[in-house]
Amino acid sequence: MLQTPIGRIRLAGLVEGVSALVLFFLAMPLKYLPPRGSETALVGEQVVFWVGAIHGGLFILYAIVTLLGWVQKAITFRWVIYAAIAAIVPFGPFVLDGKLRRYEQSQHAPEADTRARPR
């Protein structure tokens, strides 16, 4: 997966997507569901801070890796836009991963032989 620019984009997207899910479904409920001021909510604040910081760093890394893929001409600007939208929508990176995988496979598929074949 790390051998190609598209593979690196896919990996960065998956890692960023997992970090978003951890933030949304583990850290934030830990902060906001317990009664305000409780020890659990205070721990939740710290968890949200650290998980949020890690997620923010991974988001920036995803953006950089995606832009590098565009600069290297592995993807078009349209894919950069798709990746930006996917990074904002929950579960978006996972949906984009499948589309990028198919796109990459289509780029490396052998060309169909258009010459007439003898029968």
N, C-alpha and C positions, 0 to 999 in steps of 0.2 A: 504493500500500500504506500510505502514511503518512496518508492522508486520513481514515481511520476508526479508532476505538479498537481494533477487532478486527484491522485491518491492522497497527497498531503492536504489538499483542501478538504477532502472527505474526512480524513482523520481529525483534522482540527475542528471541523464542524461537529463531528460526533462527540468529541471531548467537550466542546462548548455546550452542546445540547444536553449532555449528561449533567454538567455543572449547573445549567439553568434549572433542570428538573430537581436537583438536590436543593437548590436555593428555594424554588417555589413550593416543593412538597415536603421538605424536611425542615429546613432552617426557618422559613417564615412562619409556618404553623407553630413551631417551638417558641417563637417570639410573641405571636399575636393571639394564640388560643388560650394560654393560661391567664389567670387574673393579673391585671396590671400591677406591677411592683412585686410580684411573687418571685421566689428564687428561680423558678423555671423560666419565667419571662426574662429575668436578668441574664441568665445563661443564654437564652435565645437571642438576646441582643448581641452578645459577643459572637455567637455562631453566625448570625446574619451578617455581622460586620466582616468576619473572616471569609465565609463562603462567598459573600458578595464581592469582596476584593479579589478573590481567586477567579470568580466568574468574570469579573471585569477585565482582568488580565488575559483570560482565555478568549474573551470576545475580541479584544484588540489583536491578539495573536491570529485569530481566525480571519479578521479583516486583512491583516498584513499578508498572510499566506494566500488568501484569495486574490489580493491585488498583485502579488508576485506571479501567481498563475496566469493572470491577465497580461502582465508585462512580458512573460515568457511565451505568450501567444498559445497557451494550452487551452484557454477558454476565451470566449468573447465577452464583451462588456455586458451583454444581456445576462450571462451567467453570474457576473459580479452583482448585478441588481437582484437576481434571484437569491443569491447567497445573503445579501443584506436583508432582504425581506424574511428569509428563512431564519435568520439569527434573531429576529424580533418576535416571530410567531412561535408560541410553545409547540414543540415537536417538529418545527419547521426544518431543522437540520437533518432530522431522520428521513423526512420526505425527500429533501433535496439530495441526500446521499444516494438513494435509489436512482434518481434521475441522472445524477452525475456518473454513477457506475455504468448505466446503460449508454450514456453519451461517450464515456471513455471507451467502452467496448466497441461502439460503432466507429470510433476514430481509428481503432487498431484492427478492425475486421479486414480480412483480405478483400481486395476489389473483386467484384463479380466479373467473370470472364464473359465479355459481350460478343466475342467472336462466335461465328456459327460452328457448332460441333458436328463432326461427321456422325452419321447414324449407322 
